[in-house]
């Protein structure tokens, strides 16, 4: 089978197109993104701490959560050293309601140069 000029030009266009498609990810790779966090504006402090609200109405063990969008700090009582609410007397898991602990003034932070 003999190839004419038109056949060769068509094969060159096809080969160049395939090479462009194959080399595009190598020459210009897409950025890799991590999986999004459910609530990216919340920071949950590792560990369990003694929570004392500003009115000092209670002292209970629990988790500290900081809302990074506004600086509000919340405490979620766990009542034990466990990192989650636990009640050995009940068969259903308890729900921990937040108590307001205070606020971080993120707007007052300035970078020194």
C-alpha positions in Angstrom: 0.0 0.0 0.0 1.4 3.4 -1.0 0.9 6.5 1.0 0.3 9.7 -0.9 1.1 13.2 0.3 -2.4 13.7 1.7 -2.2 10.5 3.7 1.1 11.4 5.2 -0.1 14.9 6.1 -3.1 13.4 7.8 -1.0 10.9 9.7 1.3 13.7 10.8 -1.6 15.7 12.1 -3.0 12.7 14.0 0.4 11.9 15.5 1.0 15.5 16.5 -2.5 15.7 18.1 -1.9 12.5 20.1 1.5 13.7 21.2 -0.1 17.0 22.4 -2.7 15.1 24.4 -0.1 12.7 25.9 2.4 15.4 26.9 -0.1 17.9 28.3 -0.2 16.3 31.8 3.6 16.1 31.9 4.2 19.7 30.8 1.4 21.3 32.8 0.3 19.0 35.7 -2.8 19.7 37.6 -2.3 20.8 41.3 -3.1 18.1 43.9 -5.6 19.1 46.5 -6.2 17.5 49.8 -9.7 16.3 50.8 -11.7 19.2 52.3 -12.2 19.2 56.0 -15.8 19.1 57.2 -15.5 22.4 59.1 -12.2 24.1 58.1 -12.9 27.1 60.3 -12.9 25.0 63.6 -9.8 24.0 65.5 -10.3 21.2 68.1 -7.6 21.2 70.7 -6.1 17.7 71.2 -6.6 16.3 74.7 -9.1 17.0 77.5 -9.0 20.1 79.7 -10.7 21.5 82.8 -13.4 23.8 81.4 -14.4 26.9 83.5 -16.8 29.3 81.9 -16.4 33.1 82.5 -19.1 33.1 85.2 -17.3 30.3 87.0 -20.6 28.4 87.3 -19.1 25.0 86.6 -15.8 23.1 86.4 -15.9 20.1 84.1 -13.5 18.1 81.9 -14.0 18.5 78.2 -12.7 19.4 74.7 -11.8 23.0 73.7 -12.9 24.2 70.2 -11.8 27.5 68.7 -13.8 29.0 65.8 -11.1 30.4 63.6 -13.4 32.7 61.7 -14.3 34.9 64.7 -12.1 33.7 67.6 -14.9 32.4 69.8 -13.8 29.6 72.1 -16.2 26.9 73.2 -15.9 24.0 75.6 -17.7 20.7 75.0 -18.0 18.8 78.4 -17.1 15.1 78.3 -17.2 14.8 82.1 -14.4 12.1 82.0 -10.9 11.9 80.7 -12.3 10.4 77.5 -12.0 12.6 74.4 -15.8 12.2 73.7 -18.9 12.3 75.8 -19.4 9.1 77.7 -22.0 7.9 80.2 -21.6 4.4 81.5 -25.1 4.3 82.9 -27.0 4.9 79.6 -27.1 2.7 76.5 -27.5 5.7 74.1 -24.6 8.0 73.5 -24.9 11.4 75.2 -24.8 14.7 73.4 -22.4 17.4 74.7 -23.7 20.9 74.5 -21.2 23.7 74.1 -20.4 26.3 76.8 -18.9 29.7 75.8 -15.4 30.1 77.3 -14.2 33.3 75.7 -12.8 34.9 72.6 -9.4 35.3 70.9 -9.0 38.8 69.3 -7.4 37.7 66.0 -7.7 41.2 64.6 -5.2 42.5 67.1 -2.5 40.3 65.9 0.0 42.0 63.6 3.0 40.7 61.9 6.3 42.4 62.9 8.8 43.0 60.1 
